[in-house]
Structure formats: structure tokens, C-alpha cells
Amino acid sequence: MARVALVTGGSRGIGAAISVALKAAGYSVAANYAGNDEAAAAFTKETGIPTYKWSVADYEACKEGIAKVEADLGPVDVLVNNAGITRDAMFHKMTPAQWKEVIDTNLSGVFNMTHPVWSGMRDRKFGRVINISSVNGQKGQAGQANYSAAKAGDIGITRALAQEGARAGITVNAICPGYIGTDMVKAIDEKVLAERIIPQIPVGRLGEPEEIARCVVFLASDNAGFITGSTISANGGQFFS
Ligand code: NDP
């Protein structure tokens, strides 16, 4: 039986590349998304990967959504916490709503999704949890106090759960992408990208979603069974940690 992988935010951007790569690697994949029905329908049509709509910011919705995925495909063996948003503003202009939305999605979302699958993984003595953090969680980024805090938190929960899951055969790792050419980054002003962001990246280009997806496939595999609590930086040399 194929292992079951659930990818949050799995119908667009980095998550879509992860879903496709896991399917190609032989997993039975479910892709969650938040609200873009059109993109999700197009993704399912193109890839054959089923999509499931709920917000990772809502714990009860996560429990219900995961139960549906498990009824359709079987117990979740691999969870990729990829869903994420930005609500950028300099701190003096950041609203409590901007702070809360990003923390609820990018940090609490990891709790909300991992908690409902954790006991099952423990019982079955196998699990892979892969959290998509960010270079901006490692180094901090002006204009992203909310995002940097949430993404740093994702590294913290990764390390704590790695210790809790180790004896139960569950590995928990984080990947910290640098700037990757998805809608999230295309939303940045072109001039800012060309003049301020690309010059910070030693390889001189944005990353491709597939370059993150390949890290996920490796961490999900049996070959990565001794790797837990780690953070893989995939950022074109922008930051070393
Ligand atoms: P995109 O904006 O391209 O896609 C985001 C995906 O997340 C979409 O599928 C979206 O669903 C989903 N999503 C957003 N909010 C929720 C929610 N509350 N519940 C469920 N799904 C949700 O983002 P990227 O592909 O660029 O980013 C993916 C991850 O990688 C994020 O965690 C991001 O922070 C991280 N990252 C990205 C970098 C980059 O340069 N792009 C760099 C470093 C980290 P829908 O389609 O319905 O809107």
C-alpha cells in the first residue's frame, strides 16, 4: 500500500510542486487549500491529486478535514505543513489583525494540523512531519515581524516534536526556503525584486518550487530516517545557519 501524504496549501506554488513530487515518488497524495477553488480544480484536473478545502487556522476544521482525507485515502503517514500567508507591514504600522492572521495560519496552523495526526503516527510507529519555514524565520526580516515570528516558531515546534516523536518512529524536520518564484514572491514589486532581493542571493536567481519539493521527498523517505529536528536551508546561499 502506498504511504499517504497530506500537503497543506498543496494546490498552488511550492505546495503544488511538493504534491506532484510526492505523487511521482509513489505516495497517495491529498492537497489541502484555503479558498482558491479555481486553482484547486485546475490542479486536480491536471495532476489527478484530490484537493480538500479548509483553513489550517481552524483547529476543528483541520480535525474534520483530516478525518475526510483519512476516510478517502487511509491514515496520514506524511504531513507537509506548507500553507502560509504574508501580511507585511513595518511594525509601527502593523495592525493586530495582520499579526494574528499570520500567526494563526503560519504557526498555529502547524499545531492544528499536526496534533490530530500525531497519535495515529505514534500508534503506527511511523510518521514524517515536514514544516515549511523560511529564511526570514531564521534571520528576521524588516516589514515581516509577524511572518518572521511565526516562521521562527515553526523551527521551535519542529525541534520540540522531533524529541517527542523520536522513539515512536516519527521524524520532524523543517525546510527554510529562500526566495522562490511563486505567487507570494511575484506579489513583490518587480523593481524591489530586481534591485534589492536578487542581489542578496549569491546564486543570482530565485529558487524553483521543485527545488523545495525535492528536499521534501528526501525527508519523507526511509533514507532520511536518522534525520530529525533538523532545518534544511534552501536559499541559494542567501543566509547560513
Ligand atoms: P502561495 O501563496 O503561492 O500558496 C499558498 C498556498 O497556501 C495556497 O495553496 C493557499 O491556498 C494555501 N493557504 C493559505 N492560507 C491557508 C490556510 N489558512 N489554510 C489552508 N491553506 C492555506 O505560497 P508559496 O507557495 O510561495 O509558499 C508556500 C510556503 O512556503 C508558505 O508557508 C511560505 O511562507 C513558505 N515560503 C515561501 C517562500 C517563497 O519565496 N515563495 C520563501 C520561504 C518560505 P489557496 O490556493 O486556496 O489560496
Residues whose N, C-alpha, C, O or C-beta is under 5 A from the ligand:
A	BS01	NDP	G9 G10 S11 R12 G13 I14 G15 N32 Y33 A34 G35 N36 A39 W54 S55 V56 A57 N82 A83 G84 I85 T105 I132 S133 S134 V135 P177 G178 Y179 I180 T182 D183 M184 V185
